[in-house]
């Protein structure tokens, strides 16, 4: 789960690193829109510390589009899966990134609150559980772009990882799902694409170096994907443990 500030910060940082931009270059470009941001200002946005008003969000989007020749809209800032925490506290409002995108694309602002009766909720839960137990094998067999180590999917689920903007962009380059990029990164390096990029680049590395490391990682994933597609598929099965959790495993001979 992420706040709006952190979601925006993640977007800004990912676009900057993917395009080898510096904090200073973004700050100077933003001056065209009447603000006096400096490198510290952009850093504050990236770290989720700066106030994200509608005006700030519009200026950030225009600035990044101008530097990258992109046409991203505000909805693209909240790409991917997961949830956005709109307000704090036990009664705080949390909505999905998909909801955020719909609102920013013109949908009516109505908070999605579940009012499903308990009986219907249980029936829906049982239906989903049955689908997971009996449909997992067919689903996984369709995931031809994922690593053969099917336990990686367990690890991704347990970690609650949602593909980052960098992994989404890598997915477009490789023509695979962002979640497949996340799975390959975890299988090959034991960490997410963003974490592996930062590890290789080193502390205090320039945006250019981090961008170069990201492209290097994507190339390694592409090679692994090519090798995987050339090999026979691994047979898989699903197993439900004593606590009712479904696990995906390789089928024993």
N, C-alpha and C positions, 0 to 999 in steps of 0.2 A: 504494500500500500504506500502511496506517495501523496504528499501535499501538492497543491498547484505550483508552489514555488519550486519544489524539488523536481517536479515533472518538467517545468519550463527550463530549469537549470540543466537537466540531463539532455534536453533537446539542443540547447545552445552549445553545450560542450561537445556533443557528438557531431553537430554540423561543423563546428570550428575545426575539430581534429580531422574529420573526414576530408576537409577541403584545405588543410594545411594553413589555416588562418591563425593569426596571433591575436591576443587580447587587444593589443594596441590598434591593430588594423580595424577590428570591429568597432572599437571606441571611436576612432576617427571617422569611420563611415557613418556612424550614428549622428554625428554633428550636422549632417545634411538635413536632419529632421528636427532641428531646433533644441536638441538636448546637449548637455556638456558632460557626457559620460567619459570616464577615463578607464584605464586598465583595471583599477580596483572595482569600479562599478560593474564591469562585465564579469569579473571574478565573483562578485557578490551574487550576481544572477546565477552563475553556474553552480555555486555552492548552496543555492536555495535560501539565501539570507536576505535578498533584496525584495522589496514590495513589488508584486506583480499586478499593477493596475492594467486596465484595458488599454490605456494609452501606451504604457511601457511594452505590453505584449505586441501591439501593432507596430511599434517602432523597431522592436527586436526582429520581428518577422520581416519587415521591409528591409532592414539593414542586412540581414543574412541572405535574403533573396537577391539583393543588389550585388553582394559580393560573390555569390555562387551561381548567378544567372538561373536561379531556381524559381519555381512558381508555387511554393508551399503556401497553403492557407493556414489559418489558425487551427483548424482541425488536425493538421499534420503534427502539430506540437504534441498532441496527445495520442499518437499512434500506438498500436500494440494492444496487449491485453492488460488486465489488472484493474485496480481501483484507485480513485482519487479521493482523498479526504478533504472535504470542503470546509468543515468546521470541526473544532476539537471537542473533547469531552465525551462522556458516556452516551450522551444524546446527540452526538455530532452527526452530520450528514456525510455519507459516503456514496459515491456513484461510480459507475464503471467508466473506463476510458472511452468505450463505445458510446455511452450516453453523452459524454463530453463532446465527442466528435459530432454526434447528431445535433446537439444544441448549437454548436458553432457553425453548423451548416444550415441552420434555419428552423430546426424543429421547435415545437412549443416547449417552454420550460416547465416541466412537470417532474417532480422528484419521484423516482421509482421506489415505492415502499410495498413490500409484500403484505397482502391482506388475505392470503390463502388460508382457508380453514384447516385445522389440524388434520382432519381425516384426508383431505385432498393433498395436503403436504406430505403425509405418510405414503399415500398412494403414488405420488410423483417420485418420492425418494426410492420406493421399492422398484418402480419401473426403471429408474436410472441405474440402480444397483444390478438389476437383472440384465440390463443392456451391457453394463461393464463386464459382468461375469461371463456372459455368453457371446458378446460381440467383440471382445478385446482382440482375439486372434485375427479375426478378419480385418480389424482396423489396423493393427500393427503390420500385417502383411502388405497393406497398402502403402505403408510408410517406407517406400523403397529408397528414399533419400536419407534415412536415418542410419546411424552406426549399427553394426551387427550386434554390438554389446547391448542387448535389450535392457539390462539392468540400469543403463544410463537413464532410461525413461523414469524408472523408480526414483533415481536420485534427483532428477529434475522436478518431479512431482513433490518429493519430500522437501526440497529447498524452497518451493514456492516461486521459483524464478520465472519472471516474465521477460521475453526477449527485449533487449535494449534497442534503442534507435540504430546503433551501429550494427547489431545483429539483423535488424530488419532490412537495413540497406545492403548488408552482405547477402541476405536471402535473395534480394532482387538481382544482384550481380550473378549469383550462382544458380538462380532460377529454382530455388528450393524454399520451403517454409522457414520463417525466422526461428521457429522452435527447433527445426532440424539443424540450423547453424549453431544454436545454443547447445544442442545435444552433441554435435561434433566437437565443439570447443571443449566441452566437459570431458568427452571421451579421449581426446588427444592431449589435452593440457591440464585437465583436472580443475579447470576454472572457466569463467565466462570469457567471451571474446574481449570485453573491455578490461577485465582484470589481467588477462594474459598480455594484452597490448601495453598496459601500464607497467607490468613486470619486466617486459623486454626493453621497454624504452628507458626505464630507470626513473628514480625520483628526480623531479625538476626538469625532466626532458622537455624539449621544445614541441610545439604542436606538430611541426613537420616530421619530427622523429616518431612521435606517437602515430601519426597518420601512416608513415612508412611501415611501422611495425604491424599496424592493422591490415594493411594490404598484403604484407608477408604472411600473416596468419590466414587470411582468406585464401591465398594461393595454396597453402598447406592443406586447408580443408578441401579445396577443389581437387587436389591430388588424391587425398584419401577417399573422396567420394567417387572419383574415377576408378580407383582400385576396387572399391567395394562393389560397384556396379558390374565389374568384370568377374566377380566370384559368385558361387551358388548362394542362394538365400538361406539364412539360418531359420530352422523351424522353431517356432515359439509356442508357448502355452501360458495361460493365466492360472494363478493359484490364489486361493483365499485363505489367509491365516486365521488363527484362533480369535483374533480381534475383529475379524470381518474385513480386513484390508486386502485389496486385490493386488497381487504382485505379478509382474511380467517376467518370465524366465525362459531360458533356452530349453527345448524339449530334450529329455534324456533319452539316450539310445537304448 
